[in-house]
Amino acid sequence: TTSISLLDPLNIQQLNRKELAKAACCNLSEAFETNASVDASFTDAVTGTRQIRMLGLDGKYTQLLIDNLPGPRGLNVVQGLSFIPGPWIDNISISKGTGSVINGYESITGQINVAMRNPENAEPLHINLYVSGDGRLEWNHVSRHQVNRRWSTALLSHAELGTAINDRNNDTFLDTPLKRDLVLRNEWKFRGDRGIRGEYTISSVMMKRLAGQSSAYSDSDSPFSLLKPYLENTDSSSAWTAATKISRFEASAKTGFVFPTKSWQSIGTQFFASTHTQEHKFGNRSYKGTEDYFRGNALFSGIINNTDHKFTTGVSFVYDDFNEIGTWGAEFDAWDSENDTISRTEIVPGAFFEYTWTAGERLVVVAGLRGDHHNLYGNFASPRLHVRYSLAEETSIKLVAGRGFRTANVFMEQLGSWASNRRWDIQENLAPEVATNLGLNLVSKFRLNSRDASLSLDGYFTNFDNRIVVDLYNSPHEVSIYNLNNSGGYPSRSSSTTVQLEFDWSFHRRLDIRAAYRWVDAVTGYASGDFDAGNGFEMLQDPYVSKHRAFTQWSYASKASKEGYQTRIDATVQWVGPQALPVPGGMASMHPSVSPSFTQVNLQFTQIYPGNLEFYFGVENLTNVKQMSPIAGTNAGGLDLENFDASLVYGPILGRMTYAGLRWTLGS
């Protein structure tokens, strides 16, 4: 269900459909429950939004791609993970370290490419129905249609509804948001007779979420009728509420031509465009943002003398237009009556060249360089190097070194801070984030007790030349955002070091075992006083990052009967070590500064019936681990708005959750 290539110079782990079916993979943010390299956690205790981390850093430093085109980023960087349903996914490729220069300059800690089911690999019809103990209902559908000899298409649909009032910890706040989502996608493929290939897609997203105190919704027959007045600040309810509305549209086109007499030579174009509108209101602070994004690539691939020397070169163009309007003020209970507008337009032309040298069977080197000119920040160079050397037939060592940069979108990337009383204190003239990543990986495949096994050991170091720091340590009433760079002769003040060991073993023909351990040291220099005054920096552990994490998974499958019956059992156990929490002195009595360690157990049973019918049911968080008092500022007498903070989340909130589902596939 997972594979690591010994030959690819990039350290890529691929998860296929069977791996995704081992858990309740409802969307991409939940697709890494059985993976040790990517962590998923909640942004806050209100909205139920999940974010990912890789190599000890937030998911915004990992470039997310959908069929090698731009994925969740910009205003879509966090919540966009929930717009990619798990049943739509064919496989996921996780690449650690800076990726290929072909895909742009934003990859710092890695690339995650999600390959979707399409007209070539999808079945004629696939349906997935899901229901969970928290009242969540889902419909997922994929179908393939052959239009004629050259054209084929795939239709994909996803609908999600959640209207149950869940408050298991009795803190008056919903443990899970009320939700109503609809996601649609249509892809077309063209296969010409003379080497021409084309892939063209359109997709749309409509998402509505309501959260906050349960008293605001418990008496309503139609809670989503409250969405508009909440967003427009016309509601008369005294309860604290959170409302979100997102609409998004995407279109892409990939066209390529392979020269009939030169199979190693091709040209191609990639175009992607999206428009995104988001409104949300948390308490008495509101936000509306729009983003119009376009990216185009033109590529040419060929060889130099022979196929031992390959290259890909091309040009790219990025247009990114942001318009954000927020209402916030200097004091929590005295907001400005006027709206503040933040707008910027990024125009980034670039060019790239990537060269691959194959020196026999042992050595492969991929060296790439891209240069980009940013209309707001000037010129950037992004060199990347990947080397694979085979120490033996079944043992490879891989090296990666590269540089990446990105511009921050602080309001969306720090979504959890909206669910608090913290004021935004943002330094003027925030610079792009620039970082260098170095990594080394050793992977070996062997036989243990006459069964297949593999061992992977890797270490990565990410060092920032400039980082946009989100400082929650300085004050319980403020989120400070500022540049942290090496100017003025200071040494590096933000870095992340990770070491991971993973072992896979087919213990028995019916039982597979996976075990992993990861150590992370992510540190940043936080301003000890007013960051504008430059009073010095204190090196602290990055919050919500556990230094130690252990993981094991056991997968059992019975022998399939002649009629097609089979039983599968998948169990995942994850131990998460202590995490630093951004609790300033004024809140020390309300929250600990270090979280306790905890263990989560997930269990799933799948029964396969004749006719490609599967019934699955499972339990997440079997031991019912819960973070006690996840929301600061709640008490029996009501809300303490001065100290209200729902963003201090380090562990599960809902507790034990059961679920069940049905998969049915027609044809193959």
N, C-alpha and C positions, 0 to 999 in steps of 0.2 A: 504493500500500500504506500510505501515511501521508498525513494531511491536517491542515491548519491552517486554521481558519475565519477569514476576514477580518471577519465580522459579529459573532461571539460576543464579548462584552466580556471574557470570561475567556480567558487565553492557554492554549488547550487543543490538544494534539497527539494525534491519534487514530491508533492502530495497528490495522489490520484483520488478518484471518486470514492473508492472503497475506504480510504482514510477519512474522508469527510463524512462518511456515513457512520463512523464509529461514535459520533456524538450528535446531539441535537443541533446540527449545523444549520441554523436558520438564516444567518447572513454572515458576511465576511468578518465582522467584528467578533463572532462566536466560532470562527472556523479553526482557531488555533488551540482549542482545548486539549488536543492530543499531541501538541507540538512543544518541544522544549526550547526552541530558539526564539519564539515570539510570545510575549506576555500580553494578556488582555486584562484591563481593569476598568472600573467605573470612574467617570470624571467627577461625579458628585452623587449625593444621596437623594436627589430629586428627580432628575430627568431620565435615569436609566441608560444614559449614553455610555458606550464603551469606547475606549481608546486602546491602541496597541503600543508596545515598546519593544525595541530590538537593540542589542548591544548596550543596554543600560540607559538608552535615551528614548525620548518620546517618538511616536510614530511619524511626526512631521519631518524627522530627519531621514526616514526611509521613503524612497520613491515608490509609490504605488502605481502600477500599470494595469490596464485592462486590455488584454490582447496586444500588448506592447504599445499601447496608446495611453495618454495621461489618464490616471485614475483619480481617486479622492485627493484633492489639494485645494489651496485657497480657502474660500468660504466653506468648502465641502470637506475639509481635511479630516475632521473628526466624525461628524454625523454621516458623511458619505459612505462609511464602512457598512452602515445598516441598509444602504440602497442596493447592495449586491447580494441577492439571495443565494444561500448555499446550494440549493438544487439546480441553480443555473450554471454552477461551476464545473468544468471538466477536470482541471488540475490547477494547482498552485505551485509556482516555483519561487523558492526563497533563496535569494543570493545575499550572502553576507559580504560586507565591505562595499566600497564604491563600485558601481556597475559600469556598463559600457557607455562610452561617450556618445553613442548613437542616440540614446534615449534622453539626452539632456544633461544639465549641469546640477540638478537638485539632489542627486543621490549622494548621501554622506555615510550613513551606517549600512545601507544595503538597498536592494531592490526586491519588491514582491510583485511578480507578474501573475495575474489571474487570467487563465485561459477559459473562456466561456464555452458552453455548449453552442454549437453552430450547425449550419446546414450539412457539414461533412461528418461530424462526430456524434450528433444527437440522434436519439431514437425517433421513430415516427411519432410517438407520443409518450410523455413521461409526466406523471402527476404525483405530487407530494402534498399530503394533508397533515396538519400538525395542530395539537391542542396541548396546553400546559396547565398546571395546577394554579397558576396565577391568573387564569382567564384569558390567555392569549390564543387566538385562532389564526391559522395561516392557510392560504391556498398558494400552491406553486405549480406552474405548468410550463412544459417545454414541448414543442412539436416541430417536426421537420417536414418540409413539403418540396417535392421536385416539380418545378414549374415546366421546364423543358430540358433539352440536352445540355444547354449552357448555364441556365439559371436555376438556383435553388434558394430556398429561404427558410428561416427559423423564426417562430413566434414564441415569445417568453412572457409570462405574466406572473405577478406576485401581488397578493392582497393580504393585509394584516389588520386585525381588529382586536382591541383590548379595552374593555369597558368595566372590568371588575375593580371594585374598591378594595385594595390590599393595604392593611396597616397592621402587620403582625407584631411589631414592636411597640404599638400603642403610643407613638410619639405625636399623633394627630396628622402626620404627613403620609402621603401615599408611598408605599415601598416600590411600586412600579407605576409608570405613567399610564394614563389613558392614551390610546394611540389608534390612528386610522391611516393606513398607508396604502398606496397603489403605485406599483412600478411596472412599466411595460417596456419591451425591447423587441425590435425587429431587425434581423440581419439578412442580407442578401449576399450570395456568392456567385461570381462569374468565372467560368473556365472556358477560355477561348481555345481555338484550334492551333494558334500560332504563338504559343508562349505567353499569352496575356492572361493575367489573373486579377480578380478584383474582389474586395470585401467592403460592404457598405452597410452602416447601421444607423438606426435612430432609436432613442430611448427617452423616456420621460419619467419624472418622479413627482408625486404629490404626497406630502407628509403633513400630518397634524398630530400634535402632542399636547396633552394637558397634565399638569402635575401640581404639587403643592399640598396644602392642607385638605384632608378628605372632606371636611365640612362644606367646602365650596361645591362639591359635586354629589354628595350623598342624597340630596333631595331633588336632583334634576333628572327628569326622564330622558333628556337628550343632552348629555354633558357637552357635546361638541357645538351646540348652539351658543355656548358661552365663549367660544374661541374668539369671535370677532370683538365683543365688548371688552374682553380681557386685553387683547392686543391694542385696542384703541383707547385703553385706560378709561373706559366709561362704566366699568362695573361698579356696583355699589357694595360688593361683598367686603367684609372686614377681614376675611381669611387671606393668608399669603398664598398666592397662586403663581404658577409658571405656565406660559403658553408658547408654543412654537408652531410656525407654519412655514413650510418650504415647498417651493415649486422649482423644477429644474428640467431643462431640455438639452439633449446632447445629439450630435450627429458626427459621423466619421466616415472617411473614405480612404481605402488603401488600394492602390493600383500598381501592379508590377509587370515587368516584361523580362522573360528569360530568353536569351538569344538561342535560337534553335540549334545552331551549329557550335555554340560555345556555352555549354551548360553551366560553366563556372562564372559566367558574366551576366549581370542583370542590372536593370535600373528600376526605380520605383519611387512612388510618392506616398506620403501619409499626411492626411489632414484631419484635424479634430477641432470641433467648436462646441461651446456650451454656454448657456445662459442660466444664471442661478439667482433666485430671489429668496431671501430669508427674513422673516420677522419673528422676534421673540420678545417676551416680557417676563421679567423675573421680579416679583414684588412690585416696587414702584419705579423700576428702571427698565427702559425699553430700547429696542434696537431694530433697525431695518438696514439690510445690506443687499447690494446687487453686485454681481460679477459677470462680466462678459469676457470669455477667454477663447483664444484661437492659437493653435500651434500647427505649423506646417513643416514637413521634412521632405527633402529630395535627396535620394541616395543613388550611388553607383558602386557596384561591387565587381571586382575582377581579380586577376592574378598578375604577379610579376615573374615572368619567365615560366614558372611552373606552379603547381598547386601547393607547394611547400611555402609559398609566399603569397598570401592573400591580403586583400585590403578592401575596406569600405570607406567611402568618403562622401561628403555631401554638405548641404547647407540647411539651416533651419531658421524659422522666424516665429517669435512669440509675441502675442498682443494680449495684455491682461488689464482690464479696466475695472477698478473698484470704486464703489460709491457707498459709504457707510454713514448712517445717521444714528446717533445715540443720544439718549437723555440721561445725564448723570450730573452730579453737582459736588461741591466741596464738602458738604455735610450729608450724612445719610438721610436725615429727615428734612432737608431743605434743598431740593433739587432745583437746578436752573430751569426756568420756564422756557428758555430758548433751546433749540436743537443745535448740537454741534455736528458739523459735517466733515467727514474725512474722506478725501477723494485722491486717487492716484491712478495714473495710466502708465503701465510698463510696456515698452517696446524694445524687444531684444532680438536683433539679428545675430546669427552665429554660423560657424563653420566647424567641421570636424574631420578627422582622419584617423582610422584605426587599422593597424597592421598586425597580421597574424603570421608568425614564423613557426613552422613545424620542423624540428630538427630530429628526424628519425622517430622512433616510437616512444622515446623517453622524455623529450623536452618539447613544450609548446609555450610560446611567449605571445601575449596579446598586449600591444602598446598603443595607447590612444591619446589624442590631444584634441581639445576643442577650445575655441576662442569665441567669446560672446561680448557684445557691446550693449550695455544696459543704458537706456536713455537717462536714467536718474543717477546711476552709480558708476558709470564708466566701464572700463574694460576688465574682463575676468578671463583667466586661463585655467582650464581644468585638465591637468594631465592624469592619466590612469595607466596602471600597469598590472597585469595578471600573468603569473608564471606557474606552470605545472610541470613537475619533474617526477618521473616514476622511479622510486627507489627499488621496487621489485615489480613483478607482474601484477600483483594485487595490492600494492601499496603506493600511494601518491602523496606528495607534499606540494602544497599550493601557497603562493605568496600573492598578496594584493597590496597595492599602495595607490592612493589617489586623493584628489582634492575636489571638493564640491562647495557650492554656495547656494543660498536661497534667501528670499526676502520674507520677513515675518508678517503674519496676519494675526496680531495679538488678540483681538477680540474673539475670534473663532477658535484659535489654538488654545486659549485659556478659558474655554467655555464654562468649566466648573466654577470659576470665580464669580460668575454672574449670580450664582445661587448663594450669595453671602451679602454681608453689609459692607464689604470692602470697597473703598473708593479706588478709582483708577488713577495712578500717578505715573504718567508716561513721559519719558525723556524725549525731548525734541530731537529730530534728525537721527532716528534710528538707522543704523547702517545694516547692510546685508550680513547674514551669518555665513562665516567662512570656516571650514574645518578640513583637517587632513586625517585620513584613516589608514592605518597600517594593520595588516592581518597575516596570520600564518595558520595553516590548517594541515593536519596529518590525518589521512583516512586509509584504513586497511580493511580488506575483506579476507576472511579466512574460514576454515571449517573447525567447529568445536563440537566434539562428540558426534562427528559425522553429519553435523547440521550447519547450515549457512549462518555466519555471524559477521558483524562488522564493528569497528571501533573508530570513532572520530574524536580528535582532540584539536581544539582551535583556541587561539588567543587573538584579541583585537584591541587596538588602542586608537581612540579618537581624540584629537586635540583641536581645540577651537582657537583660531586667530581672532575671531570676534563671535560673541554669542549674545543673543538678546535674552537677558536674564529676567525671569519672572520671580520676583522676590516676595515671598509670603512670610518670611521670617521676621522682618523688621517691625511690623505693626499688625495687631489683630484687626485693624480697621482700614488696611490699605494693601493694595497689590501694586508694587513698584516694578516698573519695566524699564530697563536701561541697557546700554551697550557695555560689554565687558571685553576689552581687547588688550593687546600687548603694547599699546602706545605708551610713551613715557618711560620706556626701559623696563617695564614690569615683566616678570616671567609669566608663563602661561598660567591662566587662572581658571580654566574650565576644561575638564577632560574626563574620559570614561575608559576604564580598562576592564575587559571581560575575559574569562577563561571558562571553556565549557568542554565537558567530557560526556560523550554519548555512546552507549553500547546497545546494539540490536542483535537478537539471537532468535533463530527459529528453533526453540527448545524442543519442539515435537512437531510432527507433521500437522497437528491440529492446534498448536499453541505457539504464539509469538510473544516475545518479551522485549520491552524497550526500557532502558533506564538512563537517566542523565543527571548531571550535577553542574550547576553554573555558579561562578563567583563573579561579582561585579563590584567595582570601586568607581563610583561616579561622584566627582567632587566639583564644586564651583565656588568661586570667591564672591561672597555676598557683601553688599555694602553695609558697613556697621553703623552708618549714619545717613544723612541726607546725601543721596547719590550725586546730586548736582554739585555739592560742596567737595566731593572727593575725599571724604574723611578716612578712607582706608577700607580694606576688604578682609573678611574673615572666611577662611576655607571651611566649608561645611559639606556634609553629604547631601546629594540631591534628594529631595523628598520623594516618597512613595517608590523608592527603588531598594529592593532587598538585596543585601550583599550575598546571601546564600539562598539557593533555591534547588530543590531536588524533585525529581519527577520519575514516575514509572508507569508503564502501561502494559496490560496483559490482554491479549486478544485470542479468543478460542472460537473455533468453528468445527461443528460436528461433520461427520461424513455425509455428503449429499446422497439422498436416496435416489433410486431410479425414477421415482415419480417427480423428484425435484424439491423435496422437503429438506430443509437444513436449519440449524440453530446456530446463532452467533452470539457470543457474550464478550463485551468489551468493558474493561475496568481501568480507570485512570486515577492515580493517587499523586497529589502534588503537595509538597511541603514548602511553605513560603516563610523565609526567615524574617527577623525584625526589620522594620523600615523606619527611616527618619521621617518625622511629621513636622510640618511647618507651623509649630505652635509657639507664638510669641509669649513673652512673660505674662502678659495680662490674661492669657487663657490657660495658663499652666494648670489651674485647678479644675478646668473643664475637660481638658484633653491631655493625654500623655504626649511626651515629646518623641517617644519611640513606641512603635506598635508592637504588640505581642506576635510571636510566630503562630502560624495556624496550618492545619492540614485539611485539604479538601479531597473528597472521594466522589467520583462520578461513576455510575454503573448503567449499562444499557444492554437490553436483550433484544435480539432481532430474530423473528421467525419468518423463514422464506417458504412460500407455498408455490405449487405449480402455476404456470401462467405468468411468471415474473411479478408476483405479488409479494410484498414484504410488509409485515406488521412489526413495529418497533415500539418499545416503551422503556423508560429509564428514570433514573433519579439523579439529579444534580445536587451536589453538596449533601451527600448521604448522611454525614454526621451532624448536620444542622449547625454548622459554624456560622456565627453572626457577629458583626461588629457591634459592640454595645454603644448605644447613644451616638449614632453616626452624625447627628445634627446638633451642633452647639447652639445654645440659646433657646432650647425648648424646655419647658418645665410645666408642672401641673397647673400653674396659674396662667399659662399662655406663652407668648413669645417674648424673649428678651432681644429686641431688634438691635440693640447696641452691640451685642456679641453674637448675633445670628451668623452662622457659617455652616453650610451644607456641603462644602467642598473637601472636608478633611476625611476622605474615604480611603481606607487601606485594605478593606476586606469585604466579604459578602454582606449584604444587607437583608435580603429576603429570607435567607435560610434554606431549608430543604425544599426542593421543587421537583415534582413529578411531571412527566410528560408522556405523550403517546402520539404515534403517527402512522401513516399508511403511504407506501410507495407502490405505484403500479406503472409498469413499463410495457408498452405495446411494440413488438418487433425489436429489431436490433440493427 
